[in-house]
Amino acid sequence: MEKGFYIITGTSRGIGETLSQNLVENGNTVLGVSRSRSDKLNYEKYHHLFLDLSEFTGIEKIVQSTNELFSKGSYDFLCLINNAAVLEPINPIEKCKAGEIETHIKVGLITPMILTSEFIKTFSDLDIRKKVIFISSGAGIKAMPDLSIYCSSKAGINMFAQSIGREQKNKKFGFEILSVNPGMVETSMQKIIRSKTKNEFEMVGLFTEAFEKGKVQENDNVIEKIKVMIKNKYTNGQFINCSEV
């Protein structure tokens, strides 16, 4: 893999935390963005921005910090990984509160759109390999009761990736665009879902059964597959399941 500079959102835990740690330990530089910093990410090549991704004013800081840090090194790969997401609200739509819906869509859809827009604009003339990855979900292609907001934000991300993938495919210094479904991964989101009763979440049995049968993957296994997808080139804007790698 090339010597890379990575911007990763949602690095306080889960996939973002493990991926950041793995990339830094393999000689890359990572700028992580989340409201809190993981104690595991104590590396010279890991830089952190404490930001609430539901506040759009922080997006300018992400791009500015990327520009400053990137210019100090010698890199042949630049990658933005839109990983941050919100699971809640888990409810039938009539029980979802307006504030919960707004925060969810801001973090899961609007902020990745704006950040990607600013990222591409800032580095469009840079003549190195560049990539934007969206950590999506199977929920983006499969409707699920009580998860209408989550399904909708992930479906939006998938369509956004397809659209900008077509925009970038014929650019002189274009960006590779990829949307990734990691599958079921043992993260805090999975634990939250399994903690629900059937009255709270109609499909909780599906997730509990998957966990009991060993079908929920560990973070490390998924990270290795994501690294393969970072390295490989695909049809621009493609949606890929980790199970296919």
CYANA upper distance limits for C-alpha pairs under 8 A (distance plus 0.5 A):
  1 MET  CA    231 LYS  CA      6.62
  2 GLU  CA     75 TYR  CA      8.40
  2 GLU  CA     76 ASP  CA      6.66
  2 GLU  CA     77 PHE  CA      6.59
  3 LYS  CA     27 GLY  CA      7.55
  3 LYS  CA     28 ASN  CA      6.32
  3 LYS  CA     75 TYR  CA      6.00
  3 LYS  CA     76 ASP  CA      6.34
  3 LYS  CA     77 PHE  CA      6.76
  4 GLY  CA     28 ASN  CA      5.65
  4 GLY  CA     29 THR  CA      6.90
  4 GLY  CA     75 TYR  CA      6.11
  4 GLY  CA     76 ASP  CA      6.74
  4 GLY  CA     77 PHE  CA      5.05
  4 GLY  CA     78 LEU  CA      6.24
  4 GLY  CA     79 CYS  CA      7.87
  5 PHE  CA     28 ASN  CA      6.62
  5 PHE  CA     29 THR  CA      5.38
  5 PHE  CA     30 VAL  CA      6.39
  5 PHE  CA     31 LEU  CA      8.34
  5 PHE  CA     70 PHE  CA      7.44
  5 PHE  CA     75 TYR  CA      7.14
  5 PHE  CA     77 PHE  CA      6.81
  5 PHE  CA     78 LEU  CA      5.50
  5 PHE  CA     79 CYS  CA      6.83
  6 TYR  CA     28 ASN  CA      8.13
  6 TYR  CA     29 THR  CA      6.73
  6 TYR  CA     30 VAL  CA      5.22
  6 TYR  CA     31 LEU  CA      6.65
  6 TYR  CA     78 LEU  CA      6.56
  6 TYR  CA     79 CYS  CA      5.33
  6 TYR  CA     80 LEU  CA      6.31
  6 TYR  CA     81 ILE  CA      7.78
  7 ILE  CA     30 VAL  CA      6.36
  7 ILE  CA     31 LEU  CA      5.31
  7 ILE  CA     32 GLY  CA      6.49
  7 ILE  CA     33 VAL  CA      8.17
  7 ILE  CA     66 THR  CA      7.95
  7 ILE  CA     79 CYS  CA      6.83
  7 ILE  CA     80 LEU  CA      5.26
  7 ILE  CA     81 ILE  CA      6.55
  8 ILE  CA     16 GLY  CA      7.15
  8 ILE  CA     20 SER  CA      7.91
  8 ILE  CA     30 VAL  CA      7.65
  8 ILE  CA     31 LEU  CA      6.84
  8 ILE  CA     32 GLY  CA      5.53
  8 ILE  CA     33 VAL  CA      6.76
  8 ILE  CA     80 LEU  CA      6.64
  8 ILE  CA     81 ILE  CA      5.30
  8 ILE  CA     82 ASN  CA      6.70
  8 ILE  CA     83 ASN  CA      7.06
  9 THR  CA     16 GLY  CA      7.35
  9 THR  CA     32 GLY  CA      6.35
  9 THR  CA     33 VAL  CA      5.12
  9 THR  CA     34 SER  CA      6.68
  9 THR  CA     81 ILE  CA      7.12
  9 THR  CA     82 ASN  CA      6.08
  9 THR  CA     83 ASN  CA      5.73
  9 THR  CA     84 ALA  CA      5.61
 10 GLY  CA     16 GLY  CA      5.99
 10 GLY  CA     17 GLU  CA      7.99
 10 GLY  CA     32 GLY  CA      7.77
 10 GLY  CA     33 VAL  CA      6.38
 10 GLY  CA     34 SER  CA      5.52
 10 GLY  CA     82 ASN  CA      8.49
 10 GLY  CA     83 ASN  CA      6.19
 10 GLY  CA     84 ALA  CA      4.59
 10 GLY  CA     85 ALA  CA      7.82
 11 THR  CA     15 ILE  CA      8.02
 11 THR  CA     16 GLY  CA      4.69
 11 THR  CA     17 GLU  CA      4.84
 11 THR  CA     18 THR  CA      8.46
 11 THR  CA     20 SER  CA      7.52
 11 THR  CA     32 GLY  CA      6.21
 11 THR  CA     33 VAL  CA      6.69
 11 THR  CA     34 SER  CA      6.43
 11 THR  CA     37 ARG  CA      7.70
 11 THR  CA     38 SER  CA      7.68
 11 THR  CA     84 ALA  CA      8.23
 12 SER  CA     16 GLY  CA      7.46
 12 SER  CA     17 GLU  CA      6.06
 12 SER  CA     34 SER  CA      6.68
 12 SER  CA     35 ARG  CA      8.11
 12 SER  CA     36 SER  CA      6.33
 12 SER  CA     37 ARG  CA      5.68
 12 SER  CA     38 SER  CA      5.27
 13 ARG  CA     17 GLU  CA      5.21
 13 ARG  CA     18 THR  CA      7.85
 13 ARG  CA     38 SER  CA      7.22
 13 ARG  CA    187 THR  CA      8.49
 14 GLY  CA     18 THR  CA      6.83
 14 GLY  CA    187 THR  CA      5.77
 14 GLY  CA    188 SER  CA      7.48
 14 GLY  CA    219 ASN  CA      7.54
 15 ILE  CA     19 LEU  CA      6.32
 15 ILE  CA     83 ASN  CA      8.29
 15 ILE  CA    187 THR  CA      8.11
 15 ILE  CA    219 ASN  CA      6.71
 15 ILE  CA    223 ILE  CA      7.65
 16 GLY  CA     20 SER  CA      6.51
 16 GLY  CA     83 ASN  CA      6.89
 16 GLY  CA     84 ALA  CA      8.20
 17 GLU  CA     21 GLN  CA      6.77
 17 GLU  CA     38 SER  CA      7.56
 17 GLU  CA     40 LYS  CA      8.41
 17 GLU  CA     41 LEU  CA      8.00
 18 THR  CA     22 ASN  CA      6.66
 18 THR  CA    219 ASN  CA      7.36
 18 THR  CA    220 ASP  CA      7.61
 18 THR  CA    223 ILE  CA      7.71
 19 LEU  CA     23 LEU  CA      6.59
 19 LEU  CA    223 ILE  CA      6.35
 20 SER  CA     24 VAL  CA      6.65
 20 SER  CA     30 VAL  CA      6.94
 20 SER  CA     32 GLY  CA      8.02
 20 SER  CA     41 LEU  CA      8.09
 20 SER  CA     46 TYR  CA      8.37
 21 GLN  CA     25 GLU  CA      6.63
 21 GLN  CA     40 LYS  CA      7.93
 21 GLN  CA     41 LEU  CA      6.65
 22 ASN  CA     26 ASN  CA      6.85
 23 LEU  CA     27 GLY  CA      7.19
 23 LEU  CA     28 ASN  CA      5.99
 23 LEU  CA     29 THR  CA      7.93
 23 LEU  CA     30 VAL  CA      7.97
 24 VAL  CA     28 ASN  CA      5.25
 24 VAL  CA     29 THR  CA      6.27
 24 VAL  CA     30 VAL  CA      7.05
 24 VAL  CA     43 TYR  CA      8.00
 24 VAL  CA     45 LYS  CA      6.77
 24 VAL  CA     46 TYR  CA      7.19
 27 GLY  CA     45 LYS  CA      8.49
 28 ASN  CA     45 LYS  CA      7.58
 29 THR  CA     45 LYS  CA      5.37
 29 THR  CA     46 TYR  CA      6.52
 29 THR  CA     47 HIS  CA      8.48
 30 VAL  CA     45 LYS  CA      6.89
 30 VAL  CA     46 TYR  CA      5.46
 30 VAL  CA     47 HIS  CA      6.68
 31 LEU  CA     46 TYR  CA      6.54
 31 LEU  CA     47 HIS  CA      5.21
 31 LEU  CA     48 HIS  CA      6.13
 31 LEU  CA     49 LEU  CA      7.86
 31 LEU  CA     66 THR  CA      7.74
 32 GLY  CA     46 TYR  CA      7.73
 32 GLY  CA     47 HIS  CA      6.62
 32 GLY  CA     48 HIS  CA      5.28
 32 GLY  CA     49 LEU  CA      6.71
 33 VAL  CA     48 HIS  CA      6.43
 33 VAL  CA     49 LEU  CA      5.40
 33 VAL  CA     50 PHE  CA      6.66
 33 VAL  CA     51 LEU  CA      6.82
 33 VAL  CA     62 ILE  CA      8.29
 34 SER  CA     48 HIS  CA      8.37
 34 SER  CA     49 LEU  CA      7.11
 34 SER  CA     50 PHE  CA      5.93
 34 SER  CA     51 LEU  CA      5.83
 34 SER  CA     52 ASP  CA      7.01
 34 SER  CA     53 LEU  CA      7.74
 34 SER  CA     84 ALA  CA      8.45
 35 ARG  CA     49 LEU  CA      8.43
 35 ARG  CA     50 PHE  CA      5.36
 35 ARG  CA     51 LEU  CA      5.39
 35 ARG  CA     52 ASP  CA      5.85
 35 ARG  CA     53 LEU  CA      8.40
 36 SER  CA     50 PHE  CA      6.61
 37 ARG  CA     41 LEU  CA      7.96
 37 ARG  CA     48 HIS  CA      7.62
 37 ARG  CA     50 PHE  CA      7.92
 41 LEU  CA     46 TYR  CA      7.22
 42 ASN  CA     46 TYR  CA      7.50
 49 LEU  CA     62 ILE  CA      7.93
 51 LEU  CA     55 GLU  CA      8.45
 51 LEU  CA     58 GLY  CA      6.82
 52 ASP  CA     58 GLY  CA      7.91
 53 LEU  CA     58 GLY  CA      7.58
 53 LEU  CA     59 ILE  CA      8.38
 53 LEU  CA    106 LYS  CA      8.04
 53 LEU  CA    107 VAL  CA      6.03
 53 LEU  CA    111 THR  CA      7.13
 54 SER  CA    103 THR  CA      6.49
 54 SER  CA    106 LYS  CA      5.75
 54 SER  CA    107 VAL  CA      5.57
 54 SER  CA    111 THR  CA      7.53
 56 PHE  CA    111 THR  CA      7.10
 57 THR  CA     61 LYS  CA      8.24
 58 GLY  CA     62 ILE  CA      7.12
 59 ILE  CA     63 VAL  CA      7.06
 59 ILE  CA    111 THR  CA      8.20
 59 ILE  CA    114 ILE  CA      8.09
 59 ILE  CA    115 LEU  CA      6.49
 60 GLU  CA     64 GLN  CA      6.57
 61 LYS  CA     65 SER  CA      6.41
 62 ILE  CA     66 THR  CA      6.61
 63 VAL  CA     67 ASN  CA      6.68
 63 VAL  CA    115 LEU  CA      8.33
 63 VAL  CA    118 GLU  CA      7.55
 63 VAL  CA    119 PHE  CA      6.93
 63 VAL  CA    122 THR  CA      8.24
 64 GLN  CA     68 GLU  CA      6.80
 65 SER  CA     69 LEU  CA      6.55
 66 THR  CA     70 PHE  CA      6.20
 67 ASN  CA     71 SER  CA      6.62
 68 GLU  CA     72 LYS  CA      7.33
 69 LEU  CA     73 GLY  CA      7.62
 70 PHE  CA     74 SER  CA      8.18
 70 PHE  CA     75 TYR  CA      8.16
 76 ASP  CA    128 ILE  CA      6.12
 76 ASP  CA    129 ARG  CA      6.94
 77 PHE  CA    128 ILE  CA      6.62
 77 PHE  CA    129 ARG  CA      5.48
 77 PHE  CA    130 LYS  CA      6.27
 78 LEU  CA    128 ILE  CA      8.07
 78 LEU  CA    129 ARG  CA      7.02
 78 LEU  CA    130 LYS  CA      5.30
 78 LEU  CA    131 LYS  CA      6.93
 79 CYS  CA    130 LYS  CA      6.19
 79 CYS  CA    131 LYS  CA      5.21
 79 CYS  CA    132 VAL  CA      6.22
 79 CYS  CA    133 ILE  CA      8.08
 80 LEU  CA    116 THR  CA      8.27
 80 LEU  CA    119 PHE  CA      8.39
 80 LEU  CA    131 LYS  CA      6.90
 80 LEU  CA    132 VAL  CA      5.30
 80 LEU  CA    133 ILE  CA      6.75
 81 ILE  CA    132 VAL  CA      6.42
 81 ILE  CA    133 ILE  CA      5.22
 81 ILE  CA    134 PHE  CA      6.42
 81 ILE  CA    135 ILE  CA      7.80
 82 ASN  CA    112 PRO  CA      6.55
 82 ASN  CA    132 VAL  CA      8.13
 82 ASN  CA    133 ILE  CA      6.63
 82 ASN  CA    134 PHE  CA      5.33
 82 ASN  CA    135 ILE  CA      6.66
 83 ASN  CA    134 PHE  CA      6.79
 83 ASN  CA    135 ILE  CA      5.53
 83 ASN  CA    136 SER  CA      8.42
 84 ALA  CA    107 VAL  CA      7.42
 84 ALA  CA    108 GLY  CA      7.21
 85 ALA  CA    104 HIS  CA      8.00
 85 ALA  CA    107 VAL  CA      6.44
 85 ALA  CA    108 GLY  CA      5.29
 86 VAL  CA    104 HIS  CA      6.00
 86 VAL  CA    107 VAL  CA      7.24
 86 VAL  CA    108 GLY  CA      6.85
 86 VAL  CA    150 TYR  CA      8.13
 87 LEU  CA    104 HIS  CA      7.93
 87 LEU  CA    150 TYR  CA      6.70
 87 LEU  CA    189 MET  CA      7.18
 88 GLU  CA    100 GLU  CA      7.63
 88 GLU  CA    104 HIS  CA      7.60
 88 GLU  CA    150 TYR  CA      8.09
 89 PRO  CA     96 CYS  CA      6.65
 89 PRO  CA     97 LYS  CA      8.43
 89 PRO  CA    100 GLU  CA      6.72
 89 PRO  CA    101 ILE  CA      7.57
 89 PRO  CA    104 HIS  CA      8.39
 89 PRO  CA    147 LEU  CA      7.77
 89 PRO  CA    149 ILE  CA      7.74
 89 PRO  CA    150 TYR  CA      8.49
 90 ILE  CA     96 CYS  CA      8.28
 90 ILE  CA    146 ASP  CA      5.75
 90 ILE  CA    147 LEU  CA      5.95
 90 ILE  CA    200 GLU  CA      8.10
 90 ILE  CA    201 PHE  CA      7.33
 91 ASN  CA     95 LYS  CA      6.40
 91 ASN  CA     96 CYS  CA      6.53
 91 ASN  CA    146 ASP  CA      4.82
 91 ASN  CA    147 LEU  CA      7.09
 91 ASN  CA    200 GLU  CA      7.40
 91 ASN  CA    201 PHE  CA      7.43
 92 PRO  CA     96 CYS  CA      7.22
 92 PRO  CA    145 PRO  CA      7.39
 92 PRO  CA    146 ASP  CA      5.07
 92 PRO  CA    147 LEU  CA      8.02
 92 PRO  CA    148 SER  CA      8.12
 93 ILE  CA    146 ASP  CA      7.49
 93 ILE  CA    148 SER  CA      7.44
 96 CYS  CA    100 GLU  CA      7.35
 96 CYS  CA    101 ILE  CA      7.35
 97 LYS  CA    101 ILE  CA      6.87
 98 ALA  CA    102 GLU  CA      6.65
 99 GLY  CA    103 THR  CA      6.67
100 GLU  CA    104 HIS  CA      6.59
101 ILE  CA    105 ILE  CA      6.69
101 ILE  CA    149 ILE  CA      7.37
102 GLU  CA    106 LYS  CA      6.61
103 THR  CA    107 VAL  CA      6.70
104 HIS  CA    108 GLY  CA      6.34
104 HIS  CA    109 LEU  CA      8.46
104 HIS  CA    149 ILE  CA      7.97
104 HIS  CA    150 TYR  CA      8.18
105 ILE  CA    109 LEU  CA      5.76
105 ILE  CA    110 ILE  CA      6.78
105 ILE  CA    149 ILE  CA      8.12
105 ILE  CA    153 SER  CA      6.70
106 LYS  CA    110 ILE  CA      5.24
106 LYS  CA    111 THR  CA      6.13
107 VAL  CA    111 THR  CA      6.02
107 VAL  CA    112 PRO  CA      7.84
108 GLY  CA    112 PRO  CA      7.33
108 GLY  CA    153 SER  CA      6.49
108 GLY  CA    154 LYS  CA      7.89
109 LEU  CA    113 MET  CA      6.79
109 LEU  CA    153 SER  CA      6.10
109 LEU  CA    154 LYS  CA      7.99
109 LEU  CA    156 GLY  CA      7.34
109 LEU  CA    157 ILE  CA      6.69
110 ILE  CA    114 ILE  CA      6.75
111 THR  CA    115 LEU  CA      6.39
112 PRO  CA    116 THR  CA      6.34
113 MET  CA    117 SER  CA      6.63
113 MET  CA    160 PHE  CA      8.22
114 ILE  CA    118 GLU  CA      6.74
115 LEU  CA    119 PHE  CA      6.45
116 THR  CA    120 ILE  CA      6.53
116 THR  CA    132 VAL  CA      8.00
117 SER  CA    121 LYS  CA      6.64
118 GLU  CA    122 THR  CA      6.49
119 PHE  CA    123 PHE  CA      6.73
120 ILE  CA    124 SER  CA      5.83
120 ILE  CA    175 PHE  CA      8.09
124 SER  CA    173 PHE  CA      7.00
124 SER  CA    174 GLY  CA      7.47
124 SER  CA    175 PHE  CA      8.46
125 ASP  CA    173 PHE  CA      6.74
126 LEU  CA    173 PHE  CA      7.21
127 ASP  CA    173 PHE  CA      6.28
128 ILE  CA    173 PHE  CA      8.02
129 ARG  CA    175 PHE  CA      7.86
130 LYS  CA    174 GLY  CA      7.88
130 LYS  CA    175 PHE  CA      5.51
130 LYS  CA    176 GLU  CA      6.71
131 LYS  CA    175 PHE  CA      5.67
131 LYS  CA    176 GLU  CA      4.97
131 LYS  CA    177 ILE  CA      6.37
131 LYS  CA    178 LEU  CA      8.32
131 LYS  CA    230 ILE  CA      8.47
132 VAL  CA    175 PHE  CA      7.42
132 VAL  CA    176 GLU  CA      6.69
132 VAL  CA    177 ILE  CA      5.46
132 VAL  CA    178 LEU  CA      6.87
133 ILE  CA    177 ILE  CA      6.54
133 ILE  CA    178 LEU  CA      5.36
133 ILE  CA    179 SER  CA      6.23
133 ILE  CA    180 VAL  CA      7.66
134 PHE  CA    157 ILE  CA      7.73
134 PHE  CA    161 ALA  CA      8.04
134 PHE  CA    178 LEU  CA      6.82
134 PHE  CA    179 SER  CA      5.18
134 PHE  CA    180 VAL  CA      6.57
135 ILE  CA    179 SER  CA      6.64
135 ILE  CA    180 VAL  CA      5.54
135 ILE  CA    181 ASN  CA      6.84
135 ILE  CA    182 PRO  CA      7.75
136 SER  CA    140 GLY  CA      7.47
136 SER  CA    154 LYS  CA      6.18
136 SER  CA    157 ILE  CA      7.53
136 SER  CA    158 ASN  CA      7.63
136 SER  CA    179 SER  CA      6.64
136 SER  CA    180 VAL  CA      5.82
136 SER  CA    181 ASN  CA      5.51
136 SER  CA    182 PRO  CA      7.82
137 SER  CA    141 ILE  CA      8.35
137 SER  CA    154 LYS  CA      6.87
137 SER  CA    180 VAL  CA      7.66
137 SER  CA    181 ASN  CA      5.01
137 SER  CA    182 PRO  CA      7.08
137 SER  CA    183 GLY  CA      7.09
138 GLY  CA    142 LYS  CA      6.71
138 GLY  CA    181 ASN  CA      6.41
138 GLY  CA    183 GLY  CA      7.13
139 ALA  CA    143 ALA  CA      6.78
139 ALA  CA    144 MET  CA      7.50
139 ALA  CA    150 TYR  CA      7.80
139 ALA  CA    151 CYS  CA      5.37
139 ALA  CA    154 LYS  CA      7.22
139 ALA  CA    155 ALA  CA      8.02
140 GLY  CA    150 TYR  CA      8.38
140 GLY  CA    151 CYS  CA      5.43
140 GLY  CA    152 SER  CA      7.07
140 GLY  CA    153 SER  CA      7.85
140 GLY  CA    154 LYS  CA      4.91
140 GLY  CA    155 ALA  CA      4.48
140 GLY  CA    156 GLY  CA      8.11
140 GLY  CA    157 ILE  CA      8.50
140 GLY  CA    158 ASN  CA      7.53
141 ILE  CA    151 CYS  CA      8.08
141 ILE  CA    155 ALA  CA      6.75
142 LYS  CA    151 CYS  CA      7.88
143 ALA  CA    147 LEU  CA      8.45
143 ALA  CA    148 SER  CA      7.69
143 ALA  CA    151 CYS  CA      6.78
144 MET  CA    148 SER  CA      6.99
144 MET  CA    151 CYS  CA      7.53
144 MET  CA    203 MET  CA      8.37
145 PRO  CA    201 PHE  CA      8.36
145 PRO  CA    202 GLU  CA      7.37
145 PRO  CA    203 MET  CA      8.00
146 ASP  CA    201 PHE  CA      6.65
146 ASP  CA    202 GLU  CA      7.59
147 LEU  CA    151 CYS  CA      6.50
148 SER  CA    152 SER  CA      6.48
149 ILE  CA    153 SER  CA      6.67
150 TYR  CA    154 LYS  CA      6.74
151 CYS  CA    155 ALA  CA      6.55
152 SER  CA    156 GLY  CA      6.57
153 SER  CA    157 ILE  CA      6.77
154 LYS  CA    158 ASN  CA      6.77
155 ALA  CA    159 MET  CA      6.85
156 GLY  CA    160 PHE  CA      6.52
157 ILE  CA    161 ALA  CA      6.63
157 ILE  CA    179 SER  CA      8.28
158 ASN  CA    162 GLN  CA      6.83
158 ASN  CA    179 SER  CA      6.66
158 ASN  CA    239 PHE  CA      7.37
159 MET  CA    163 SER  CA      6.64
160 PHE  CA    164 ILE  CA      6.72
161 ALA  CA    165 GLY  CA      6.29
161 ALA  CA    177 ILE  CA      6.78
161 ALA  CA    178 LEU  CA      6.98
161 ALA  CA    179 SER  CA      6.77
161 ALA  CA    237 GLY  CA      5.39
161 ALA  CA    238 GLN  CA      7.92
162 GLN  CA    166 ARG  CA      6.95
162 GLN  CA    177 ILE  CA      8.34
162 GLN  CA    236 ASN  CA      7.73
162 GLN  CA    237 GLY  CA      4.50
162 GLN  CA    238 GLN  CA      6.81
162 GLN  CA    239 PHE  CA      8.45
163 SER  CA    167 GLU  CA      7.04
163 SER  CA    237 GLY  CA      7.38
164 ILE  CA    168 GLN  CA      6.60
164 ILE  CA    177 ILE  CA      7.81
164 ILE  CA    237 GLY  CA      7.29
165 GLY  CA    169 LYS  CA      6.56
165 GLY  CA    175 PHE  CA      8.44
165 GLY  CA    176 GLU  CA      7.50
165 GLY  CA    177 ILE  CA      5.76
165 GLY  CA    178 LEU  CA      8.24
165 GLY  CA    236 ASN  CA      5.07
165 GLY  CA    237 GLY  CA      4.53
165 GLY  CA    238 GLN  CA      8.23
166 ARG  CA    170 ASN  CA      8.40
166 ARG  CA    236 ASN  CA      7.02
166 ARG  CA    237 GLY  CA      7.27
167 GLU  CA    171 LYS  CA      8.17
168 GLN  CA    174 GLY  CA      5.55
168 GLN  CA    175 PHE  CA      6.35
168 GLN  CA    176 GLU  CA      7.77
168 GLN  CA    177 ILE  CA      8.47
168 GLN  CA    236 ASN  CA      8.10
169 LYS  CA    174 GLY  CA      6.83
169 LYS  CA    175 PHE  CA      7.96
169 LYS  CA    176 GLU  CA      8.00
169 LYS  CA    236 ASN  CA      6.67
170 ASN  CA    174 GLY  CA      7.41
176 GLU  CA    233 LYS  CA      8.11
176 GLU  CA    234 TYR  CA      8.47
176 GLU  CA    236 ASN  CA      6.32
176 GLU  CA    237 GLY  CA      8.09
177 ILE  CA    236 ASN  CA      5.72
177 ILE  CA    237 GLY  CA      5.33
177 ILE  CA    238 GLN  CA      7.79
178 LEU  CA    234 TYR  CA      8.16
178 LEU  CA    236 ASN  CA      7.04
178 LEU  CA    237 GLY  CA      5.53
178 LEU  CA    238 GLN  CA      5.90
178 LEU  CA    239 PHE  CA      6.82
178 LEU  CA    240 ILE  CA      8.17
179 SER  CA    237 GLY  CA      7.21
179 SER  CA    238 GLN  CA      6.61
179 SER  CA    239 PHE  CA      5.13
179 SER  CA    240 ILE  CA      6.83
180 VAL  CA    239 PHE  CA      6.26
180 VAL  CA    240 ILE  CA      5.56
180 VAL  CA    241 ASN  CA      6.47
180 VAL  CA    242 CYS  CA      7.52
181 ASN  CA    239 PHE  CA      7.83
181 ASN  CA    240 ILE  CA      6.56
181 ASN  CA    241 ASN  CA      5.15
181 ASN  CA    242 CYS  CA      6.53
182 PRO  CA    222 VAL  CA      6.98
182 PRO  CA    226 ILE  CA      8.44
182 PRO  CA    241 ASN  CA      6.70
182 PRO  CA    242 CYS  CA      5.58
182 PRO  CA    243 SER  CA      8.22
183 GLY  CA    217 GLN  CA      8.39
183 GLY  CA    241 ASN  CA      7.52
183 GLY  CA    242 CYS  CA      7.13
183 GLY  CA    243 SER  CA      7.91
184 MET  CA    190 GLN  CA      8.10
184 MET  CA    215 LYS  CA      7.90
184 MET  CA    216 VAL  CA      5.52
184 MET  CA    217 GLN  CA      6.58
185 VAL  CA    190 GLN  CA      7.55
185 VAL  CA    216 VAL  CA      5.78
185 VAL  CA    217 GLN  CA      5.13
185 VAL  CA    218 GLU  CA      6.32
185 VAL  CA    219 ASN  CA      6.74
185 VAL  CA    222 VAL  CA      7.99
186 GLU  CA    190 GLN  CA      6.42
186 GLU  CA    191 LYS  CA      7.91
186 GLU  CA    216 VAL  CA      6.46
186 GLU  CA    217 GLN  CA      6.44
186 GLU  CA    218 GLU  CA      5.99
186 GLU  CA    219 ASN  CA      7.02
187 THR  CA    191 LYS  CA      7.10
187 THR  CA    219 ASN  CA      8.06
188 SER  CA    192 ILE  CA      6.64
189 MET  CA    193 ILE  CA      6.80
190 GLN  CA    194 ARG  CA      6.74
190 GLN  CA    207 PHE  CA      8.21
191 LYS  CA    195 SER  CA      6.66
192 ILE  CA    196 LYS  CA      7.41
193 ILE  CA    201 PHE  CA      8.29
193 ILE  CA    204 VAL  CA      7.01
193 ILE  CA    207 PHE  CA      7.91
194 ARG  CA    204 VAL  CA      6.48
194 ARG  CA    207 PHE  CA      6.92
194 ARG  CA    208 THR  CA      6.32
196 LYS  CA    200 GLU  CA      6.27
196 LYS  CA    201 PHE  CA      6.57
196 LYS  CA    204 VAL  CA      7.13
197 THR  CA    201 PHE  CA      6.65
197 THR  CA    202 GLU  CA      8.48
197 THR  CA    204 VAL  CA      7.44
198 LYS  CA    202 GLU  CA      5.44
198 LYS  CA    203 MET  CA      7.46
198 LYS  CA    204 VAL  CA      6.49
198 LYS  CA    205 GLY  CA      7.91
203 MET  CA    207 PHE  CA      7.69
204 VAL  CA    208 THR  CA      6.71
205 GLY  CA    209 GLU  CA      6.41
206 LEU  CA    210 ALA  CA      6.74
207 PHE  CA    211 PHE  CA      6.78
208 THR  CA    212 GLU  CA      6.70
209 GLU  CA    213 LYS  CA      6.60
210 ALA  CA    214 GLY  CA      6.77
210 ALA  CA    215 LYS  CA      5.49
210 ALA  CA    216 VAL  CA      6.61
211 PHE  CA    215 LYS  CA      6.25
211 PHE  CA    216 VAL  CA      5.74
217 GLN  CA    221 ASN  CA      7.21
217 GLN  CA    222 VAL  CA      7.46
218 GLU  CA    222 VAL  CA      7.29
219 ASN  CA    223 ILE  CA      6.64
220 ASP  CA    224 GLU  CA      6.95
221 ASN  CA    225 LYS  CA      7.26
222 VAL  CA    226 ILE  CA      6.74
222 VAL  CA    242 CYS  CA      7.58
223 ILE  CA    227 LYS  CA      6.62
224 GLU  CA    228 VAL  CA      6.98
225 LYS  CA    229 MET  CA      6.94
225 LYS  CA    242 CYS  CA      6.65
225 LYS  CA    245 VAL  CA      6.72
226 ILE  CA    230 ILE  CA      6.64
226 ILE  CA    242 CYS  CA      7.67
227 LYS  CA    231 LYS  CA      6.77
228 VAL  CA    232 ASN  CA      6.60
228 VAL  CA    245 VAL  CA      8.05
229 MET  CA    233 LYS  CA      7.91
229 MET  CA    245 VAL  CA      8.21
234 TYR  CA    238 GLN  CA      7.34
240 ILE  CA    244 GLU  CA      7.66
241 ASN  CA    245 VAL  CA      7.87
